[in-house]
Amino acid sequence: MRLSEYDSSFKNKFMFLKFMDDQSHVESLQNGNLRCGTAKIYKDFEKKKGKKGIGDRYDSSLVIVPQKVKFHLSDTIKLEAKANKVSLDDGEIDHMPVFCLYGLNGDYLEVEDQDDEYYYTRTVFDEDDKILLQKDFGEHALLIHPIFLERVAQRMKEQEIKVTHDFVTYHDLSNNDLKKYISYEQNKLNVVFQKDKSFIHQKEYRLLLHTQITDYKWFDIGDIHDCSGYITRENLFTEGFELQVVKNA
């Protein structure tokens, strides 16, 4: 039985995972080096390599799907066709540093035992998600406590860099969604936290740094060994990560 079924409040309490290609990248992050990419990097990744996952040609873009386009060439010649997606990109947003995580809530923690103080849990993943995550991401993973968000915000404040962070919401980009356009009008940065529903298995949590970069860049966030733990993706998906969760936390 999942933790969120014992206590529904754990649907809104999260740990994080960061998948990486190389164990040295894990060690670098634990040593305090936050490696950020940009929306432009992720767009170019899919455009150049034709691979979705890390790449997303519509990352941080406002996508519009015209229903029909009419061409009046003359009084007697008229053409009508359905247009492809149109993406509106913002050059400033495209060069803001982004750091991506996987959000892990009580829906993915299996309770194996409990006492008066704790739930004793283990991470679990849907089989379909395992297949897609193995396709998208590297074979090394870091489990990260949510205090990580406070650490990053504090270090960035010291560097006079504002941080915005939130979960990504997923939409059907083949359809026009009024809520998406209203959200953009309210704050254009909201597009950073919206992706196509084909990425929903990534359960992405994003940190957006309010500065500009042109390529991958490392930001100093201080050592995080005390709030993170390493595991291979294979062990994560087969054996899981054991977590002792305080009741009524």
C-alpha positions as CSV (number, residue, x, y, z in Angstrom):
1,M,0.0,0.0,0.0
2,R,1.3,3.4,-1.0
3,L,2.2,6.1,1.6
4,S,-0.3,8.6,0.1
5,E,-3.0,6.0,0.8
6,Y,-2.1,5.9,4.5
7,D,-1.9,9.7,4.6
8,S,-3.1,11.8,1.7
9,S,-1.0,14.8,2.7
10,F,2.0,12.9,1.3
11,K,0.7,13.5,-2.2
12,N,2.0,17.1,-1.7
13,K,5.2,16.2,0.1
14,F,8.2,15.5,-2.1
15,M,11.7,14.1,-2.4
16,F,13.6,14.6,-5.6
17,L,15.7,12.4,-8.0
18,K,18.3,13.6,-10.4
19,F,19.3,11.2,-13.1
20,M,22.8,11.6,-14.6
21,D,24.9,9.9,-17.3
22,D,28.1,9.6,-15.3
23,Q,28.9,9.0,-11.6
24,S,31.4,11.8,-11.7
25,H,28.4,14.1,-12.4
26,V,26.8,12.8,-9.3
27,E,29.9,13.6,-7.2
28,S,30.1,17.0,-8.8
29,L,26.6,17.9,-7.8
30,Q,27.1,16.6,-4.3
31,N,30.2,18.7,-4.0
32,G,28.0,21.8,-4.8
33,N,28.2,22.3,-8.5
34,L,24.8,22.9,-10.0
35,R,25.0,22.3,-13.8
36,C,22.3,24.2,-15.6
37,G,21.2,24.1,-19.2
38,T,18.7,26.4,-21.0
39,A,15.5,26.1,-23.0
40,K,17.5,26.8,-26.2
41,I,19.9,23.9,-25.5
42,Y,17.0,21.5,-25.0
43,K,15.3,22.8,-28.2
44,D,18.4,22.4,-30.2
45,F,19.0,18.9,-28.8
46,E,15.8,17.6,-30.3
47,K,16.1,19.6,-33.5
48,K,19.7,18.4,-34.2
49,K,19.6,14.9,-32.8
50,G,15.9,14.1,-33.4
51,K,15.6,12.7,-29.8
52,K,13.0,13.7,-27.3
53,G,13.6,13.2,-23.6
54,I,16.3,15.6,-22.6
55,G,15.5,17.4,-25.9
56,D,12.2,19.2,-26.5
57,R,11.8,21.4,-29.5
58,Y,8.9,23.3,-27.7
59,D,10.7,23.8,-24.4
60,S,9.6,27.1,-22.8
61,S,7.7,28.1,-25.9
62,L,4.1,29.2,-26.2
63,V,2.6,26.7,-28.7
64,I,-0.3,27.8,-30.8
65,V,-2.2,25.4,-33.1
66,P,-4.2,27.3,-35.8
67,Q,-7.3,25.3,-36.6
68,K,-7.6,26.4,-40.2
69,V,-5.7,28.8,-42.5
70,K,-7.5,30.3,-45.5
71,F,-5.7,31.7,-48.6
72,H,-7.7,33.8,-51.1
73,L,-5.6,33.8,-54.2
74,S,-8.3,35.3,-56.4
75,D,-12.1,35.5,-56.6
76,T,-12.2,31.9,-57.9
77,I,-9.2,30.3,-56.2
78,K,-9.4,29.7,-52.5
79,L,-7.3,27.3,-50.4
80,E,-8.1,26.1,-46.9
81,A,-5.7,23.9,-44.9
82,K,-4.9,23.0,-41.3
83,A,-1.6,24.6,-40.2
84,N,1.2,23.0,-38.1
85,K,2.1,24.1,-34.6
86,V,3.4,27.6,-34.3
87,S,5.8,28.3,-31.4
88,L,6.4,31.7,-29.9
89,D,9.9,31.9,-28.4
90,D,11.3,34.5,-26.1
91,G,15.1,35.1,-26.5
92,E,15.4,36.1,-22.8
93,I,13.6,33.1,-21.5
94,D,15.6,30.8,-23.9
95,H,18.9,31.8,-22.2
96,M,17.8,31.5,-18.5
97,P,19.5,28.7,-16.6
98,V,17.3,25.7,-15.8
99,F,17.9,22.8,-13.5
100,C,15.6,19.8,-13.7
101,L,14.6,17.1,-11.2
102,Y,12.2,14.2,-10.9
103,G,9.5,14.8,-8.2
104,L,8.8,11.7,-6.0
105,N,5.7,11.9,-3.7
106,G,3.8,9.5,-1.5
107,D,2.2,7.8,-4.6
108,Y,5.6,6.2,-5.3
109,L,6.5,5.1,-1.8
110,E,5.4,1.6,-0.7
111,V,4.9,1.2,3.0
112,E,6.5,-2.0,4.2
113,D,6.1,-1.4,7.9
114,Q,5.2,1.2,10.5
115,D,5.3,2.0,14.2
116,D,4.0,4.9,16.3
117,E,6.6,7.4,14.9
118,Y,7.5,6.2,11.4
119,Y,6.5,4.8,8.1
120,Y,9.1,2.5,6.7
121,T,8.9,2.8,2.9
122,R,10.6,1.9,-0.3
123,T,10.5,3.7,-3.7
124,V,8.5,2.0,-6.5
125,F,7.9,2.9,-10.1
126,D,5.3,2.0,-12.7
127,E,6.7,-0.4,-15.3
128,D,5.8,1.9,-18.2
129,D,7.6,4.8,-16.5
130,K,10.7,2.7,-16.0
131,I,11.0,2.0,-19.7
132,L,10.6,5.6,-20.7
133,L,12.9,6.9,-17.9
134,Q,15.6,4.5,-19.0
135,K,15.3,5.8,-22.5
136,D,15.4,9.4,-21.5
137,F,18.0,9.6,-18.7
138,G,21.3,8.3,-17.4
139,E,22.1,5.2,-15.3
140,H,23.0,7.1,-12.1
141,A,20.6,8.7,-9.7
142,L,20.8,11.0,-6.7
143,L,18.0,11.1,-4.1
144,I,17.7,14.6,-2.8
145,H,15.9,16.0,0.3
146,P,13.6,19.0,-0.4
147,I,15.8,21.2,1.9
148,F,17.9,21.3,-1.3
149,L,15.6,24.0,-2.6
150,E,16.3,26.3,0.4
151,R,20.0,25.7,-0.1
152,V,19.9,26.7,-3.7
153,A,17.8,29.8,-3.1
154,Q,20.1,31.0,-0.3
155,R,23.3,30.5,-2.4
156,M,21.7,32.2,-5.4
157,K,20.5,35.1,-3.2
158,E,24.1,35.6,-2.1
159,Q,25.0,35.9,-5.8
160,E,22.1,38.2,-6.4
161,I,20.2,35.7,-8.6
162,K,16.5,35.1,-8.0
163,V,15.2,31.6,-8.2
164,T,11.7,30.4,-9.3
165,H,10.9,26.8,-8.9
166,D,7.8,24.6,-9.4
167,F,6.4,21.4,-10.9
168,V,5.9,21.2,-14.6
169,T,2.3,20.9,-15.7
170,Y,1.6,18.8,-18.8
171,H,-0.7,19.7,-21.7
172,D,-1.8,18.4,-25.0
173,L,0.1,20.7,-27.4
174,S,-1.9,19.4,-30.4
175,N,-4.9,21.4,-29.0
176,N,-5.3,25.0,-28.0
177,D,-5.7,25.4,-24.2
178,L,-7.2,28.7,-23.0
179,K,-5.7,28.2,-19.5
180,K,-2.2,28.0,-21.1
181,Y,-2.7,31.4,-22.8
182,I,-4.2,33.0,-19.7
183,S,-1.2,31.7,-17.7
184,Y,1.2,33.2,-20.3
185,E,-0.6,36.6,-20.1
186,Q,-0.3,36.6,-16.3
187,N,3.4,35.8,-16.4
188,K,5.4,34.8,-19.5
189,L,7.8,32.8,-17.4
190,N,5.0,30.3,-16.8
191,V,5.8,28.7,-20.1
192,V,9.0,27.3,-18.5
193,F,6.8,25.1,-16.3
194,Q,4.6,23.8,-19.1
195,K,5.4,20.8,-21.4
196,D,3.7,18.4,-23.7
197,K,1.8,15.5,-22.1
198,S,4.3,13.0,-23.8
199,F,6.8,14.0,-21.1
200,I,4.4,13.3,-18.2
201,H,6.4,10.3,-17.0
202,Q,9.3,12.6,-16.1
203,K,7.3,14.2,-13.3
204,E,9.6,17.2,-13.6
205,Y,10.4,19.8,-11.0
206,R,12.2,22.8,-12.4
207,L,14.4,25.5,-10.9
208,L,14.7,28.7,-13.0
209,L,17.6,31.1,-12.3
210,H,16.9,34.7,-13.2
211,T,20.1,35.4,-15.1
212,Q,21.4,34.8,-18.6
213,I,23.8,32.2,-20.0
214,T,24.7,31.0,-23.5
215,D,25.9,27.4,-22.7
216,Y,25.9,24.9,-19.8
217,K,27.1,26.6,-16.7
218,W,27.9,25.5,-13.1
219,F,26.7,27.5,-10.1
220,D,28.1,27.0,-6.6
221,I,25.4,25.8,-4.1
222,G,27.6,24.4,-1.4
223,D,28.1,20.7,-0.4
224,I,24.9,18.7,-0.4
225,H,26.2,15.3,0.8
226,D,24.2,15.7,4.0
227,C,20.9,15.8,2.1
228,S,21.4,13.4,-0.8
229,G,22.2,9.8,-1.5
230,Y,23.5,7.9,-4.5
231,I,22.0,4.9,-6.2
232,T,22.3,3.3,-9.6
233,R,19.2,3.5,-11.8
234,E,19.2,-0.3,-12.0
235,N,19.1,-0.7,-8.2
236,L,16.5,2.1,-7.9
237,F,14.2,0.3,-10.3
238,T,14.7,-3.2,-9.0
239,E,15.4,-2.9,-5.3
240,G,14.3,0.7,-4.6
241,F,15.5,3.3,-2.0
242,E,14.5,2.7,1.6
243,L,13.1,5.8,3.3
244,Q,12.0,6.2,6.9
245,V,9.3,8.8,7.0
246,V,8.1,10.6,10.1
247,K,4.4,10.4,10.7
248,N,2.3,13.6,10.7
249,A,5.4,15.5,9.5
